[in-house]
Amino acid sequence: MKIAIIGAGNVGKTLGRRWAERGHVVSYGVRDPKDSRHDELKAQGHVAANFDVAQGADVVVLATRWQQI
């Protein structure tokens, strides 16, 4: 299954890692994909802008802080 996770904090990274361990294809949506703080995620899965990862995903998970909604 293709899963897009919008948000790359503790919750998003943990969910993505667990789903990837179970064979799912995980993509992370972030505000600035070129930011070096996302280098760790790039090793785990695809990192791109929110809109880009949501297209073509079977499931989109919103894992952002409540204040950002």
mmCIF file of the N, C-alpha and C atoms, coordinates in Angstrom:
data_MODEL
# 
_entry.id   MODEL 
# 
loop_
_atom_site.group_PDB 
_atom_site.id 
_atom_site.type_symbol 
_atom_site.label_atom_id 
_atom_site.label_alt_id 
_atom_site.label_comp_id 
_atom_site.label_asym_id 
_atom_site.label_entity_id 
_atom_site.label_seq_id 
_atom_site.pdbx_PDB_ins_code 
_atom_site.Cartn_x 
_atom_site.Cartn_y 
_atom_site.Cartn_z 
_atom_site.occupancy 
_atom_site.B_iso_or_equiv 
_atom_site.pdbx_formal_charge 
_atom_site.auth_seq_id 
_atom_site.auth_comp_id 
_atom_site.auth_asym_id 
_atom_site.auth_atom_id 
_atom_site.pdbx_PDB_model_num 
ATOM 1   N N  . MET A 1 1  ? 0.840  -1.164 0.000  1.00 0.00 ? 1  MET A N  1 
ATOM 2   C CA . MET A 1 1  ? 0.000  0.000  0.000  1.00 0.00 ? 1  MET A CA 1 
ATOM 3   C C  . MET A 1 1  ? 0.897  1.243  0.000  1.00 0.00 ? 1  MET A C  1 
ATOM 4   N N  . LYS A 1 2  ? 0.488  2.269  -0.713 1.00 0.00 ? 2  LYS A N  1 
ATOM 5   C CA . LYS A 1 2  ? 1.221  3.537  -0.752 1.00 0.00 ? 2  LYS A CA 1 
ATOM 6   C C  . LYS A 1 2  ? 0.639  4.468  0.312  1.00 0.00 ? 2  LYS A C  1 
ATOM 7   N N  . ILE A 1 3  ? 1.475  4.847  1.281  1.00 0.00 ? 3  ILE A N  1 
ATOM 8   C CA . ILE A 1 3  ? 1.028  5.686  2.386  1.00 0.00 ? 3  ILE A CA 1 
ATOM 9   C C  . ILE A 1 3  ? 1.786  7.007  2.348  1.00 0.00 ? 3  ILE A C  1 
ATOM 10  N N  . ALA A 1 4  ? 1.056  8.106  2.360  1.00 0.00 ? 4  ALA A N  1 
ATOM 11  C CA . ALA A 1 4  ? 1.646  9.443  2.439  1.00 0.00 ? 4  ALA A CA 1 
ATOM 12  C C  . ALA A 1 4  ? 1.415  9.974  3.842  1.00 0.00 ? 4  ALA A C  1 
ATOM 13  N N  . ILE A 1 5  ? 2.486  10.404 4.483  1.00 0.00 ? 5  ILE A N  1 
ATOM 14  C CA . ILE A 1 5  ? 2.383  10.971 5.821  1.00 0.00 ? 5  ILE A CA 1 
ATOM 15  C C  . ILE A 1 5  ? 2.712  12.454 5.727  1.00 0.00 ? 5  ILE A C  1 
ATOM 16  N N  . ILE A 1 6  ? 1.741  13.277 6.071  1.00 0.00 ? 6  ILE A N  1 
ATOM 17  C CA . ILE A 1 6  ? 1.947  14.722 6.083  1.00 0.00 ? 6  ILE A CA 1 
ATOM 18  C C  . ILE A 1 6  ? 2.410  15.076 7.488  1.00 0.00 ? 6  ILE A C  1 
ATOM 19  N N  . GLY A 1 7  ? 3.691  15.407 7.596  1.00 0.00 ? 7  GLY A N  1 
ATOM 20  C CA . GLY A 1 7  ? 4.290  15.701 8.891  1.00 0.00 ? 7  GLY A CA 1 
ATOM 21  C C  . GLY A 1 7  ? 5.447  14.763 9.145  1.00 0.00 ? 7  GLY A C  1 
ATOM 22  N N  . ALA A 1 8  ? 6.552  15.317 9.599  1.00 0.00 ? 8  ALA A N  1 
ATOM 23  C CA . ALA A 1 8  ? 7.758  14.514 9.792  1.00 0.00 ? 8  ALA A CA 1 
ATOM 24  C C  . ALA A 1 8  ? 8.296  14.653 11.215 1.00 0.00 ? 8  ALA A C  1 
ATOM 25  N N  . GLY A 1 9  ? 7.390  14.797 12.167 1.00 0.00 ? 9  GLY A N  1 
ATOM 26  C CA . GLY A 1 9  ? 7.795  14.864 13.565 1.00 0.00 ? 9  GLY A CA 1 
ATOM 27  C C  . GLY A 1 9  ? 7.896  13.468 14.152 1.00 0.00 ? 9  GLY A C  1 
ATOM 28  N N  . ASN A 1 10 ? 7.874  13.392 15.454 1.00 0.00 ? 10 ASN A N  1 
ATOM 29  C CA . ASN A 1 10 ? 8.009  12.101 16.134 1.00 0.00 ? 10 ASN A CA 1 
ATOM 30  C C  . ASN A 1 10 ? 6.930  11.105 15.729 1.00 0.00 ? 10 ASN A C  1 
ATOM 31  N N  . VAL A 1 11 ? 5.697  11.557 15.671 1.00 0.00 ? 11 VAL A N  1 
ATOM 32  C CA . VAL A 1 11 ? 4.587  10.657 15.333 1.00 0.00 ? 11 VAL A CA 1 
ATOM 33  C C  . VAL A 1 11 ? 4.690  10.202 13.881 1.00 0.00 ? 11 VAL A C  1 
ATOM 34  N N  . GLY A 1 12 ? 4.880  11.134 12.961 1.00 0.00 ? 12 GLY A N  1 
ATOM 35  C CA . GLY A 1 12 ? 4.964  10.787 11.546 1.00 0.00 ? 12 GLY A CA 1 
ATOM 36  C C  . GLY A 1 12 ? 6.111  9.843  11.250 1.00 0.00 ? 12 GLY A C  1 
ATOM 37  N N  . LYS A 1 13 ? 7.279  10.123 11.832 1.00 0.00 ? 13 LYS A N  1 
ATOM 38  C CA . LYS A 1 13 ? 8.450  9.254  11.597 1.00 0.00 ? 13 LYS A CA 1 
ATOM 39  C C  . LYS A 1 13 ? 8.242  7.859  12.162 1.00 0.00 ? 13 LYS A C  1 
ATOM 40  N N  . THR A 1 14 ? 7.649  7.770  13.342 1.00 0.00 ? 14 THR A N  1 
ATOM 41  C CA . THR A 1 14 ? 7.420  6.461  13.961 1.00 0.00 ? 14 THR A CA 1 
ATOM 42  C C  . THR A 1 14 ? 6.418  5.643  13.164 1.00 0.00 ? 14 THR A C  1 
ATOM 43  N N  . LEU A 1 15 ? 5.309  6.266  12.785 1.00 0.00 ? 15 LEU A N  1 
ATOM 44  C CA . LEU A 1 15 ? 4.319  5.555  11.972 1.00 0.00 ? 15 LEU A CA 1 
ATOM 45  C C  . LEU A 1 15 ? 4.925  5.096  10.649 1.00 0.00 ? 15 LEU A C  1 
ATOM 46  N N  . GLY A 1 16 ? 5.648  5.980  9.997  1.00 0.00 ? 16 GLY A N  1 
ATOM 47  C CA . GLY A 1 16 ? 6.257  5.640  8.712  1.00 0.00 ? 16 GLY A CA 1 
ATOM 48  C C  . GLY A 1 16 ? 7.240  4.495  8.816  1.00 0.00 ? 16 GLY A C  1 
ATOM 49  N N  . ARG A 1 17 ? 8.074  4.524  9.838  1.00 0.00 ? 17 ARG A N  1 
ATOM 50  C CA . ARG A 1 17 ? 9.059  3.453  10.022 1.00 0.00 ? 17 ARG A CA 1 
ATOM 51  C C  . ARG A 1 17 ? 8.368  2.107  10.238 1.00 0.00 ? 17 ARG A C  1 
ATOM 52  N N  . ARG A 1 18 ? 7.342  2.102  11.062 1.00 0.00 ? 18 ARG A N  1 
ATOM 53  C CA . ARG A 1 18 ? 6.626  0.845  11.355 1.00 0.00 ? 18 ARG A CA 1 
ATOM 54  C C  . ARG A 1 18 ? 5.909  0.306  10.119 1.00 0.00 ? 18 ARG A C  1 
ATOM 55  N N  . TRP A 1 19 ? 5.269  1.188  9.369  1.00 0.00 ? 19 TRP A N  1 
ATOM 56  C CA . TRP A 1 19 ? 4.563  0.737  8.164  1.00 0.00 ? 19 TRP A CA 1 
ATOM 57  C C  . TRP A 1 19 ? 5.550  0.261  7.110  1.00 0.00 ? 19 TRP A C  1 
ATOM 58  N N  . ALA A 1 20 ? 6.687  0.918  6.991  1.00 0.00 ? 20 ALA A N  1 
ATOM 59  C CA . ALA A 1 20 ? 7.709  0.490  6.027  1.00 0.00 ? 20 ALA A CA 1 
ATOM 60  C C  . ALA A 1 20 ? 8.252  -0.888 6.408  1.00 0.00 ? 20 ALA A C  1 
ATOM 61  N N  . GLU A 1 21 ? 8.408  -1.146 7.693  1.00 0.00 ? 21 GLU A N  1 
ATOM 62  C CA . GLU A 1 21 ? 8.865  -2.463 8.157  1.00 0.00 ? 21 GLU A CA 1 
ATOM 63  C C  . GLU A 1 21 ? 7.894  -3.561 7.745  1.00 0.00 ? 21 GLU A C  1 
ATOM 64  N N  . ARG A 1 22 ? 6.644  -3.205 7.572  1.00 0.00 ? 22 ARG A N  1 
ATOM 65  C CA . ARG A 1 22 ? 5.620  -4.177 7.178  1.00 0.00 ? 22 ARG A CA 1 
ATOM 66  C C  . ARG A 1 22 ? 5.404  -4.225 5.667  1.00 0.00 ? 22 ARG A C  1 
ATOM 67  N N  . GLY A 1 23 ? 6.280  -3.556 4.926  1.00 0.00 ? 23 GLY A N  1 
ATOM 68  C CA . GLY A 1 23 ? 6.257  -3.670 3.475  1.00 0.00 ? 23 GLY A CA 1 
ATOM 69  C C  . GLY A 1 23 ? 5.514  -2.580 2.723  1.00 0.00 ? 23 GLY A C  1 
ATOM 70  N N  . HIS A 1 24 ? 5.010  -1.585 3.406  1.00 0.00 ? 24 HIS A N  1 
ATOM 71  C CA . HIS A 1 24 ? 4.301  -0.507 2.727  1.00 0.00 ? 24 HIS A CA 1 
ATOM 72  C C  . HIS A 1 24 ? 5.290  0.506  2.156  1.00 0.00 ? 24 HIS A C  1 
ATOM 73  N N  . VAL A 1 25 ? 4.891  1.198  1.111  1.00 0.00 ? 25 VAL A N  1 
ATOM 74  C CA . VAL A 1 25 ? 5.696  2.256  0.512  1.00 0.00 ? 25 VAL A CA 1 
ATOM 75  C C  . VAL A 1 25 ? 5.289  3.564  1.183  1.00 0.00 ? 25 VAL A C  1 
ATOM 76  N N  . VAL A 1 26 ? 6.226  4.184  1.877  1.00 0.00 ? 26 VAL A N  1 
ATOM 77  C CA . VAL A 1 26 ? 5.925  5.372  2.676  1.00 0.00 ? 26 VAL A CA 1 
ATOM 78  C C  . VAL A 1 26 ? 6.581  6.608  2.059  1.00 0.00 ? 26 VAL A C  1 
ATOM 79  N N  . SER A 1 27 ? 5.799  7.679  1.966  1.00 0.00 ? 27 SER A N  1 
ATOM 80  C CA . SER A 1 27 ? 6.309  8.976  1.517  1.00 0.00 ? 27 SER A CA 1 
ATOM 81  C C  . SER A 1 27 ? 5.976  10.004 2.595  1.00 0.00 ? 27 SER A C  1 
ATOM 82  N N  . TYR A 1 28 ? 6.880  10.958 2.773  1.00 0.00 ? 28 TYR A N  1 
ATOM 83  C CA . TYR A 1 28 ? 6.690  11.995 3.786  1.00 0.00 ? 28 TYR A CA 1 
ATOM 84  C C  . TYR A 1 28 ? 6.476  13.338 3.119  1.00 0.00 ? 28 TYR A C  1 
ATOM 85  N N  . GLY A 1 29 ? 5.434  14.036 3.527  1.00 0.00 ? 29 GLY A N  1 
ATOM 86  C CA . GLY A 1 29 ? 5.167  15.377 3.043  1.00 0.00 ? 29 GLY A CA 1 
ATOM 87  C C  . GLY A 1 29 ? 5.659  16.394 4.053  1.00 0.00 ? 29 GLY A C  1 
ATOM 88  N N  . VAL A 1 30 ? 6.494  17.314 3.592  1.00 0.00 ? 30 VAL A N  1 
ATOM 89  C CA . VAL A 1 30 ? 7.053  18.342 4.468  1.00 0.00 ? 30 VAL A CA 1 
ATOM 90  C C  . VAL A 1 30 ? 6.973  19.696 3.766  1.00 0.00 ? 30 VAL A C  1 
ATOM 91  N N  . ARG A 1 31 ? 7.130  20.772 4.529  1.00 0.00 ? 31 ARG A N  1 
ATOM 92  C CA . ARG A 1 31 ? 7.069  22.114 3.941  1.00 0.00 ? 31 ARG A CA 1 
ATOM 93  C C  . ARG A 1 31 ? 8.233  22.374 3.005  1.00 0.00 ? 31 ARG A C  1 
ATOM 94  N N  . ASP A 1 32 ? 9.434  22.007 3.443  1.00 0.00 ? 32 ASP A N  1 
ATOM 95  C CA . ASP A 1 32 ? 10.638 22.278 2.650  1.00 0.00 ? 32 ASP A CA 1 
ATOM 96  C C  . ASP A 1 32 ? 11.445 20.988 2.491  1.00 0.00 ? 32 ASP A C  1 
ATOM 97  N N  . PRO A 1 33 ? 11.224 20.247 1.410  1.00 0.00 ? 33 PRO A N  1 
ATOM 98  C CA . PRO A 1 33 ? 11.908 18.957 1.220  1.00 0.00 ? 33 PRO A CA 1 
ATOM 99  C C  . PRO A 1 33 ? 13.426 19.075 1.134  1.00 0.00 ? 33 PRO A C  1 
ATOM 100 N N  . LYS A 1 34 ? 13.950 20.248 0.809  1.00 0.00 ? 34 LYS A N  1 
ATOM 101 C CA . LYS A 1 34 ? 15.401 20.418 0.680  1.00 0.00 ? 34 LYS A CA 1 
ATOM 102 C C  . LYS A 1 34 ? 16.078 20.683 2.018  1.00 0.00 ? 34 LYS A C  1 
ATOM 103 N N  . ASP A 1 35 ? 15.307 20.900 3.063  1.00 0.00 ? 35 ASP A N  1 
ATOM 104 C CA . ASP A 1 35 ? 15.860 21.181 4.392  1.00 0.00 ? 35 ASP A CA 1 
ATOM 105 C C  . ASP A 1 35 ? 16.679 19.981 4.875  1.00 0.00 ? 35 ASP A C  1 
ATOM 106 N N  . SER A 1 36 ? 17.868 20.249 5.365  1.00 0.00 ? 36 SER A N  1 
ATOM 107 C CA . SER A 1 36 ? 18.785 19.167 5.772  1.00 0.00 ? 36 SER A CA 1 
ATOM 108 C C  . SER A 1 36 ? 18.263 18.372 6.965  1.00 0.00 ? 36 SER A C  1 
ATOM 109 N N  . ARG A 1 37 ? 17.325 18.906 7.718  1.00 0.00 ? 37 ARG A N  1 
ATOM 110 C CA . ARG A 1 37 ? 16.810 18.134 8.861  1.00 0.00 ? 37 ARG A CA 1 
ATOM 111 C C  . ARG A 1 37 ? 15.987 16.934 8.425  1.00 0.00 ? 37 ARG A C  1 
ATOM 112 N N  . HIS A 1 38 ? 15.663 16.851 7.140  1.00 0.00 ? 38 HIS A N  1 
ATOM 113 C CA . HIS A 1 38 ? 14.899 15.719 6.622  1.00 0.00 ? 38 HIS A CA 1 
ATOM 114 C C  . HIS A 1 38 ? 15.786 14.659 5.964  1.00 0.00 ? 38 HIS A C  1 
ATOM 115 N N  . ASP A 1 39 ? 17.095 14.812 6.053  1.00 0.00 ? 39 ASP A N  1 
ATOM 116 C CA . ASP A 1 39 ? 18.019 13.846 5.443  1.00 0.00 ? 39 ASP A CA 1 
ATOM 117 C C  . ASP A 1 39 ? 17.819 12.441 5.990  1.00 0.00 ? 39 ASP A C  1 
ATOM 118 N N  . GLU A 1 40 ? 17.553 12.336 7.271  1.00 0.00 ? 40 GLU A N  1 
ATOM 119 C CA . GLU A 1 40 ? 17.307 11.032 7.896  1.00 0.00 ? 40 GLU A CA 1 
ATOM 120 C C  . GLU A 1 40 ? 16.095 10.340 7.257  1.00 0.00 ? 40 GLU A C  1 
ATOM 121 N N  . LEU A 1 41 ? 15.049 11.119 6.978  1.00 0.00 ? 41 LEU A N  1 
ATOM 122 C CA . LEU A 1 41 ? 13.847 10.552 6.364  1.00 0.00 ? 41 LEU A CA 1 
ATOM 123 C C  . LEU A 1 41 ? 14.076 10.135 4.926  1.00 0.00 ? 41 LEU A C  1 
ATOM 124 N N  . LYS A 1 42 ? 14.934 10.851 4.235  1.00 0.00 ? 42 LYS A N  1 
ATOM 125 C CA . LYS A 1 42 ? 15.202 10.511 2.838  1.00 0.00 ? 42 LYS A CA 1 
ATOM 126 C C  . LYS A 1 42 ? 15.775 9.107  2.716  1.00 0.00 ? 42 LYS A C  1 
ATOM 127 N N  . ALA A 1 43 ? 16.483 8.656  3.733  1.00 0.00 ? 43 ALA A N  1 
ATOM 128 C CA . ALA A 1 43 ? 17.024 7.295  3.735  1.00 0.00 ? 43 ALA A CA 1 
ATOM 129 C C  . ALA A 1 43 ? 15.906 6.271  3.947  1.00 0.00 ? 43 ALA A C  1 
ATOM 130 N N  . GLN A 1 44 ? 14.848 6.678  4.633  1.00 0.00 ? 44 GLN A N  1 
ATOM 131 C CA . GLN A 1 44 ? 13.739 5.764  4.940  1.00 0.00 ? 44 GLN A CA 1 
ATOM 132 C C  . GLN A 1 44 ? 12.684 5.727  3.845  1.00 0.00 ? 44 GLN A C  1 
ATOM 133 N N  . GLY A 1 45 ? 12.482 6.847  3.161  1.00 0.00 ? 45 GLY A N  1 
ATOM 134 C CA . GLY A 1 45 ? 11.414 6.907  2.167  1.00 0.00 ? 45 GLY A CA 1 
ATOM 135 C C  . GLY A 1 45 ? 11.499 8.176  1.361  1.00 0.00 ? 45 GLY A C  1 
ATOM 136 N N  . HIS A 1 46 ? 10.526 8.369  0.528  1.00 0.00 ? 46 HIS A N  1 
ATOM 137 C CA . HIS A 1 46 ? 10.461 9.524  -0.358 1.00 0.00 ? 46 HIS A CA 1 
ATOM 138 C C  . HIS A 1 46 ? 10.025 10.751 0.441  1.00 0.00 ? 46 HIS A C  1 
ATOM 139 N N  . VAL A 1 47 ? 10.713 11.869 0.276  1.00 0.00 ? 47 VAL A N  1 
ATOM 140 C CA . VAL A 1 47 ? 10.361 13.126 0.935  1.00 0.00 ? 47 VAL A CA 1 
ATOM 141 C C  . VAL A 1 47 ? 10.095 14.164 -0.144 1.00 0.00 ? 47 VAL A C  1 
ATOM 142 N N  . ALA A 1 48 ? 8.937  14.811 -0.060 1.00 0.00 ? 48 ALA A N  1 
ATOM 143 C CA . ALA A 1 48 ? 8.567  15.829 -1.047 1.00 0.00 ? 48 ALA A CA 1 
ATOM 144 C C  . ALA A 1 48 ? 7.570  16.787 -0.411 1.00 0.00 ? 48 ALA A C  1 
ATOM 145 N N  . ALA A 1 49 ? 7.089  17.719 -1.206 1.00 0.00 ? 49 ALA A N  1 
ATOM 146 C CA . ALA A 1 49 ? 6.071  18.656 -0.732 1.00 0.00 ? 49 ALA A CA 1 
ATOM 147 C C  . ALA A 1 49 ? 4.777  17.890 -0.447 1.00 0.00 ? 49 ALA A C  1 
ATOM 148 N N  . ASN A 1 50 ? 3.969  18.435 0.455  1.00 0.00 ? 50 ASN A N  1 
ATOM 149 C CA . ASN A 1 50 ? 2.736  17.764 0.880  1.00 0.00 ? 50 ASN A CA 1 
ATOM 150 C C  . ASN A 1 50 ? 1.854  17.340 -0.287 1.00 0.00 ? 50 ASN A C  1 
ATOM 151 N N  . PHE A 1 51 ? 1.622  18.246 -1.211 1.00 0.00 ? 51 PHE A N  1 
ATOM 152 C CA . PHE A 1 51 ? 0.754  17.949 -2.351 1.00 0.00 ? 51 PHE A CA 1 
ATOM 153 C C  . PHE A 1 51 ? 1.307  16.787 -3.185 1.00 0.00 ? 51 PHE A C  1 
ATOM 154 N N  . ASP A 1 52 ? 2.613  16.780 -3.383 1.00 0.00 ? 52 ASP A N  1 
ATOM 155 C CA . ASP A 1 52 ? 3.240  15.764 -4.235 1.00 0.00 ? 52 ASP A CA 1 
ATOM 156 C C  . ASP A 1 52 ? 3.128  14.363 -3.654 1.00 0.00 ? 52 ASP A C  1 
ATOM 157 N N  . VAL A 1 53 ? 3.307  14.212 -2.350 1.00 0.00 ? 53 VAL A N  1 
ATOM 158 C CA . VAL A 1 53 ? 3.233  12.868 -1.768 1.00 0.00 ? 53 VAL A CA 1 
ATOM 159 C C  . VAL A 1 53 ? 1.793  12.376 -1.676 1.00 0.00 ? 53 VAL A C  1 
ATOM 160 N N  . ALA A 1 54 ? 0.847  13.302 -1.556 1.00 0.00 ? 54 ALA A N  1 
ATOM 161 C CA . ALA A 1 54 ? -0.557 12.893 -1.441 1.00 0.00 ? 54 ALA A CA 1 
ATOM 162 C C  . ALA A 1 54 ? -1.110 12.345 -2.750 1.00 0.00 ? 54 ALA A C  1 
ATOM 163 N N  . GLN A 1 55 ? -0.604 12.838 -3.872 1.00 0.00 ? 55 GLN A N  1 
ATOM 164 C CA . GLN A 1 55 ? -1.082 12.351 -5.160 1.00 0.00 ? 55 GLN A CA 1 
ATOM 165 C C  . GLN A 1 55 ? -0.638 10.911 -5.370 1.00 0.00 ? 55 GLN A C  1 
ATOM 166 N N  . GLY A 1 56 ? -1.567 10.061 -5.688 1.00 0.00 ? 56 GLY A N  1 
ATOM 167 C CA . GLY A 1 56 ? -1.254 8.674  -5.961 1.00 0.00 ? 56 GLY A CA 1 
ATOM 168 C C  . GLY A 1 56 ? -1.175 7.796  -4.733 1.00 0.00 ? 56 GLY A C  1 
ATOM 169 N N  . ALA A 1 57 ? -1.337 8.370  -3.556 1.00 0.00 ? 57 ALA A N  1 
ATOM 170 C CA . ALA A 1 57 ? -1.289 7.567  -2.323 1.00 0.00 ? 57 ALA A CA 1 
ATOM 171 C C  . ALA A 1 57 ? -2.624 6.867  -2.107 1.00 0.00 ? 57 ALA A C  1 
ATOM 172 N N  . ASP A 1 58 ? -2.559 5.675  -1.540 1.00 0.00 ? 58 ASP A N  1 
ATOM 173 C CA . ASP A 1 58 ? -3.779 4.964  -1.172 1.00 0.00 ? 58 ASP A CA 1 
ATOM 174 C C  . ASP A 1 58 ? -4.366 5.533  0.120  1.00 0.00 ? 58 ASP A C  1 
ATOM 175 N N  . VAL A 1 59 ? -3.476 5.976  1.000  1.00 0.00 ? 59 VAL A N  1 
ATOM 176 C CA . VAL A 1 59 ? -3.871 6.531  2.295  1.00 0.00 ? 59 VAL A CA 1 
ATOM 177 C C  . VAL A 1 59 ? -3.022 7.775  2.559  1.00 0.00 ? 59 VAL A C  1 
ATOM 178 N N  . VAL A 1 60 ? -3.657 8.824  3.079  1.00 0.00 ? 60 VAL A N  1 
ATOM 179 C CA . VAL A 1 60 ? -2.932 10.027 3.496  1.00 0.00 ? 60 VAL A CA 1 
ATOM 180 C C  . VAL A 1 60 ? -3.173 10.201 4.992  1.00 0.00 ? 60 VAL A C  1 
ATOM 181 N N  . VAL A 1 61 ? -2.078 10.274 5.751  1.00 0.00 ? 61 VAL A N  1 
ATOM 182 C CA . VAL A 1 61 ? -2.148 10.420 7.205  1.00 0.00 ? 61 VAL A CA 1 
ATOM 183 C C  . VAL A 1 61 ? -1.694 11.831 7.572  1.00 0.00 ? 61 VAL A C  1 
ATOM 184 N N  . LEU A 1 62 ? -2.495 12.523 8.356  1.00 0.00 ? 62 LEU A N  1 
ATOM 185 C CA . LEU A 1 62 ? -2.139 13.853 8.825  1.00 0.00 ? 62 LEU A CA 1 
ATOM 186 C C  . LEU A 1 62 ? -1.516 13.712 10.211 1.00 0.00 ? 62 LEU A C  1 
ATOM 187 N N  . ALA A 1 63 ? -0.215 13.999 10.294 1.00 0.00 ? 63 ALA A N  1 
ATOM 188 C CA . ALA A 1 63 ? 0.516  13.849 11.555 1.00 0.00 ? 63 ALA A CA 1 
ATOM 189 C C  . ALA A 1 63 ? 1.243  15.153 11.879 1.00 0.00 ? 63 ALA A C  1 
ATOM 190 N N  . THR A 1 64 ? 0.458  16.208 12.044 1.00 0.00 ? 64 THR A N  1 
ATOM 191 C CA . THR A 1 64 ? 1.031  17.516 12.362 1.00 0.00 ? 64 THR A CA 1 
ATOM 192 C C  . THR A 1 64 ? 0.573  17.932 13.753 1.00 0.00 ? 64 THR A C  1 
ATOM 193 N N  . ARG A 1 65 ? 1.251  18.933 14.298 1.00 0.00 ? 65 ARG A N  1 
ATOM 194 C CA . ARG A 1 65 ? 0.823  19.464 15.589 1.00 0.00 ? 65 ARG A CA 1 
ATOM 195 C C  . ARG A 1 65 ? -0.510 20.169 15.413 1.00 0.00 ? 65 ARG A C  1 
ATOM 196 N N  . TRP A 1 66 ? -1.341 20.107 16.425 1.00 0.00 ? 66 TRP A N  1 
ATOM 197 C CA . TRP A 1 66 ? -2.673 20.699 16.373 1.00 0.00 ? 66 TRP A CA 1 
ATOM 198 C C  . TRP A 1 66 ? -2.616 22.177 16.009 1.00 0.00 ? 66 TRP A C  1 
ATOM 199 N N  . GLN A 1 67 ? -1.622 22.914 16.503 1.00 0.00 ? 67 GLN A N  1 
ATOM 200 C CA . GLN A 1 67 ? -1.512 24.343 16.244 1.00 0.00 ? 67 GLN A CA 1 
ATOM 201 C C  . GLN A 1 67 ? -1.259 24.646 14.770 1.00 0.00 ? 67 GLN A C  1 
ATOM 202 N N  . GLN A 1 68 ? -0.782 23.695 13.996 1.00 0.00 ? 68 GLN A N  1 
ATOM 203 C CA . GLN A 1 68 ? -0.456 23.925 12.599 1.00 0.00 ? 68 GLN A CA 1 
ATOM 204 C C  . GLN A 1 68 ? -1.631 23.700 11.667 1.00 0.00 ? 68 GLN A C  1 
ATOM 205 N N  . ILE A 1 69 ? -2.716 23.218 12.170 1.00 0.00 ? 69 ILE A N  1 
ATOM 206 C CA . ILE A 1 69 ? -3.863 22.930 11.312 1.00 0.00 ? 69 ILE A CA 1 
ATOM 207 C C  . ILE A 1 69 ? -4.634 24.193 11.017 1.00 0.00 ? 69 ILE A C  1 
# 
